[in-house]
Every structure is written in C-alpha cells, then in structure tokens.
Amino acid sequence: MDLLLSFLPHVSLSDLFSRSLTRLLLAAVLGGIVGMEREFKRKPAGLRTNMFICFGSAMFTILSTELATAWGIGDHTRIAAQIIPGIGFIGAGSILHAKGNVSGLTTAATLFVVASIGMASGGGLYLLAIFATMLLFLALHLLGWLERRLNLKPLMMNYIIESEESADDLVAEVNAILEDHGKEMEGMRVSRRGARERLVFTVSGTRNEHHELTRRLRESADVLETKEGMETE
C-alpha cells in the first residue's frame, strides 16, 4: 500500500475509499441495472457483460486522471479516450448479418451507452450517470414494448409443417407462399416421418406478417408448430 501511495502522492487513503471506490461501485450498480434488463430478455450481452463494461470504463477514466496527475505529464484524458474505439470493436462483434437480416444493433448501441455511463461515473458525474441509466432502461423496456404493441418489431418464427407431398413439391409450395409475402426460408431442414415429409424452417417478420403467413401455410399443409424465436434488433 505504501508503494501504491508513493506513486499517487496526491491521493490519501481516505480519498481512495471515498472517491474512487464510490465511483467504481456506482458504475457496477448502474451497469448491472442495464444488464439485468438485457438478461431478462435473453440478449447476448447480459448482466456480466454490461456490468464489466461499465465498471471497466469507470476504472480507465479514473486511472487516466490519477496517473496523469501523479506523474505530472501527459494528457489526463488520453487513456479514457481509447475507451470509445475499444467499445466500438466489441459492439461490432455483437452485430450479425445473415441473408439480408441484421441483428445486434440495439445490443451494440447499448454497450456504447453503458460505456459512457461508466465514464461519467469514473469522472464523478454521478447525477449524469444515474439519469442516463434511467433513460436507457426506460428506452429499452418501454420503447421495446411500444414497438411490439404497434407491430413494428420483427421477430424470428420457427415453423414445423408436414405434408404428404414430396419434399421437392413441399419446399416449392412453401417458397411460393413466402415469395408472395416477400419472405424467404432460413435454416431449412427436411426429414421424412413415415409417409409424410416434414419441413422445418425459420422466417423473420412482424407478428401480423406471421399470422397471415401461418394462415396461408395451413391452407396447403399441416402446420404442426410455430414457435417464436429471438427478436431481431
């Protein structure tokens, strides 16, 4: 501890506990609040990811200021400035693109804002960090509900259908129906169960689109199951 304080002569032990640790604790709590909302919705970046990013951003912000002040050289924002490209790299890894569908944009944007909350906490801007967390939580929760309510949010739906037609005819007929709705199958699998062909596939669309698509499919084959998957972000 003496060695640590020798590197940071301007920081007393009481200051370290009352200032730095308070900021880190606040960052962990605020990141955890956002992370819990993401965890309940089963998103890839959940509790630990958001908490660690918020905590890490606060930690780097504190170190950036303390080290520059302790040594009396350099820009005290130099380390903190590298948080933004670092979070951009992590956010880019959460964005997936497959067959014309892009998912993970909301997750990437959430991580970006959570990092800024951590920086605000690390910089001692407590009210700003708390306000940003509340606003982000409400946006994720309430706006997501509003998008679903107004039928604006696309989601992935898994379909399982059976027919006595041949596999080629069944796939061709389903593709024709999907083309009428401007959709296409993803993750298609065909198997045989006795004298019937089973087709399993996934389609992205709004709830109203899925209702209409299910109605059309039932007119031509036996729809055994429709299971809602993850929402696209």
C-alpha positions in Angstrom: 0.0 0.0 0.0 2.9 2.4 0.8 4.3 1.7 -2.6 1.0 2.4 -4.3 0.6 5.7 -2.4 4.2 6.7 -3.4 3.1 6.6 -7.0 0.0 8.6 -6.1 1.2 11.1 -3.6 -1.7 13.4 -4.0 -4.2 10.7 -3.0 -4.7 9.8 0.6 -6.1 6.5 1.7 -9.4 8.1 2.8 -9.7 9.8 -0.6 -9.2 6.5 -2.3 -12.0 4.9 -0.5 -14.4 7.8 -0.5 -13.9 8.9 -4.1 -12.5 6.2 -6.4 -14.2 3.2 -4.8 -17.5 5.0 -4.7 -17.3 5.8 -8.4 -16.4 2.2 -9.2 -19.3 0.8 -7.1 -21.8 3.2 -8.7 -20.6 2.1 -12.2 -21.0 -1.5 -11.3 -24.5 -0.9 -10.0 -25.7 1.1 -13.0 -24.2 -1.3 -15.4 -25.9 -4.1 -13.6 -29.3 -2.4 -13.8 -29.0 -2.2 -17.6 -27.5 -5.7 -17.7 -30.5 -7.2 -15.8 -32.9 -5.8 -18.3 -30.9 -7.3 -21.1 -30.6 -10.6 -19.2 -34.3 -10.9 -18.7 -34.8 -10.5 -22.5 -32.2 -13.2 -23.1 -29.9 -11.0 -25.1 -26.3 -12.0 -25.8 -24.8 -9.1 -23.8 -26.4 -9.6 -20.4 -25.7 -8.8 -16.8 -22.0 -9.5 -16.6 -21.1 -8.0 -19.9 -22.8 -4.7 -19.2 -21.5 -4.6 -15.6 -18.0 -5.3 -16.7 -18.0 -2.7 -19.5 -19.5 0.0 -17.2 -17.0 -0.9 -14.4 -14.1 -1.0 -16.8 -14.9 2.3 -18.4 -15.1 3.9 -15.0 -11.8 2.3 -14.0 -9.9 3.5 -17.1 -11.4 7.0 -16.6 -10.1 7.1 -13.0 -6.7 5.7 -14.0 -6.4 8.2 -16.8 -6.8 11.1 -14.4 -4.9 9.8 -11.5 -1.8 8.6 -13.4 -1.5 11.8 -15.4 -1.9 13.9 -12.2 0.6 11.7 -10.2 3.4 12.0 -12.8 2.5 15.5 -13.9 2.9 14.6 -17.6 0.7 13.7 -20.4 -3.0 14.4 -21.1 -5.3 13.2 -18.3 -7.9 12.1 -20.9 -5.5 10.0 -23.1 -6.4 6.6 -21.6 -10.1 7.4 -21.3 -10.2 8.5 -25.0 -9.2 4.9 -26.0 -12.4 3.5 -24.4 -14.5 4.7 -27.4 -12.7 2.7 -30.1 -12.4 -0.2 -27.8 -16.2 -0.4 -27.2 -16.7 0.1 -31.0 -14.7 -3.0 -31.5 -16.8 -5.0 -29.0 -20.0 -3.6 -30.4 -19.0 -4.6 -34.0 -18.6 -8.1 -32.8 -22.2 -8.2 -31.5 -23.7 -7.3 -34.9 -24.6 -10.3 -37.1 -25.5 -10.2 -40.7 -27.1 -13.2 -42.4 -29.2 -13.5 -45.5 -30.2 -9.8 -45.6 -31.1 -9.6 -41.9 -29.0 -7.6 -39.5 -29.3 -8.3 -35.7 -27.4 -7.0 -32.7 -27.6 -3.3 -33.5 -29.5 -2.5 -30.3 -27.0 -4.6 -28.3 -24.1 -2.7 -29.8 -25.7 0.7 -29.1 -26.5 -0.4 -25.6 -22.9 -1.3 -24.9 -21.8 2.1 -26.3 -24.1 4.0 -24.0 -23.2 1.8 -21.0 -19.5 2.6 -21.6 -20.4 6.3 -21.5 -22.3 5.8 -18.2 -19.1 4.2 -16.8 -17.0 7.1 -17.9 -19.5 9.5 -16.3 -19.3 7.5 -13.1 -15.5 7.4 -13.2 -15.4 11.2 -13.8 -17.5 11.9 -10.7 -20.6 13.0 -12.7 -23.0 10.9 -10.5 -26.3 12.6 -11.4 -25.5 12.4 -15.1 -24.7 8.7 -14.9 -27.8 7.9 -12.9 -30.0 10.0 -15.3 -28.5 8.3 -18.4 -29.1 4.8 -16.8 -32.7 5.6 -16.1 -33.3 6.9 -19.6 -31.6 3.9 -21.2 -33.5 1.5 -19.0 -36.8 3.1 -19.9 -35.9 3.3 -23.6 -35.1 -0.4 -23.7 -38.1 -1.5 -21.7 -40.9 0.9 -22.7 -39.9 1.5 -26.4 -39.4 -2.2 -26.9 -43.0 -2.8 -25.6 -44.3 0.0 -27.8 -42.7 -1.4 -30.9 -44.3 -4.8 -30.2 -47.6 -3.2 -29.4 -47.6 -1.2 -32.7 -46.4 -4.3 -34.6 -43.1 -2.6 -35.6 -40.6 -5.1 -34.2 -39.6 -8.0 -36.4 -39.0 -11.4 -34.8 -37.9 -14.8 -35.9 -40.5 -17.5 -36.1 -39.8 -21.2 -36.3 -42.2 -23.3 -38.4 -42.7 -27.0 -38.5 -45.1 -28.3 -41.2 -45.9 -31.7 -42.6 -47.4 -32.8 -45.9 -48.0 -36.0 -48.0 -46.4 -34.2 -51.0 -42.9 -35.0 -52.0 -40.1 -33.0 -50.3 -39.4 -31.0 -53.5 -43.1 -30.1 -54.1 -43.5 -29.1 -50.4 -40.4 -26.9 -50.5 -41.5 -25.3 -53.8 -45.0 -24.7 -52.5 -43.8 -23.1 -49.3 -41.3 -21.0 -51.2 -44.1 -19.7 -53.4 -46.1 -18.6 -50.4 -43.1 -16.9 -48.8 -42.4 -15.1 -52.1 -45.9 -13.7 -52.1 -45.1 -12.2 -48.7 -41.6 -11.0 -49.7 -40.0 -13.6 -47.3 -37.6 -16.4 -47.5 -36.7 -19.5 -45.5 -33.7 -19.6 -43.2 -32.2 -22.7 -41.7 -34.3 -25.1 -43.7 -34.4 -28.8 -42.8 -36.3 -31.6 -44.5 -37.0 -35.0 -43.0 -39.3 -37.9 -43.6 -41.8 -39.2 -40.9 -43.5 -42.3 -42.2 -45.3 -41.4 -45.4 -45.2 -37.7 -44.7 -42.5 -35.1 -45.3 -41.6 -32.7 -42.5 -40.2 -29.3 -43.2 -38.6 -27.1 -40.5 -37.6 -23.5 -41.3 -37.3 -20.0 -39.8 -38.8 -16.8 -41.2 -38.3 -13.2 -40.0 -41.2 -10.8 -39.9 -43.7 -8.8 -37.8 -46.4 -10.5 -35.8 -49.1 -9.6 -38.3 -47.0 -11.0 -41.2 -46.5 -14.2 -39.3 -50.3 -14.5 -38.6 -51.0 -14.1 -42.3 -48.2 -16.5 -43.3 -49.4 -19.1 -40.9 -53.0 -18.9 -42.3 -51.6 -19.3 -45.9 -49.5 -22.3 -44.9 -52.4 -24.1 -43.2 -54.3 -24.0 -46.4 -51.7 -26.1 -48.2 -50.2 -28.2 -45.4 -50.4 -29.3 -41.8 -48.7 -26.7 -39.6 -47.7 -28.7 -36.6 -46.0 -25.9 -34.6 -45.0 -22.3 -34.8 -42.5 -21.2 -32.1 -41.4 -17.6 -31.5 -37.7 -17.1 -31.5 -35.5 -14.1 -30.8 -36.4 -10.6 -31.9 -34.1 -9.0 -34.4 -32.6 -5.8 -33.2 
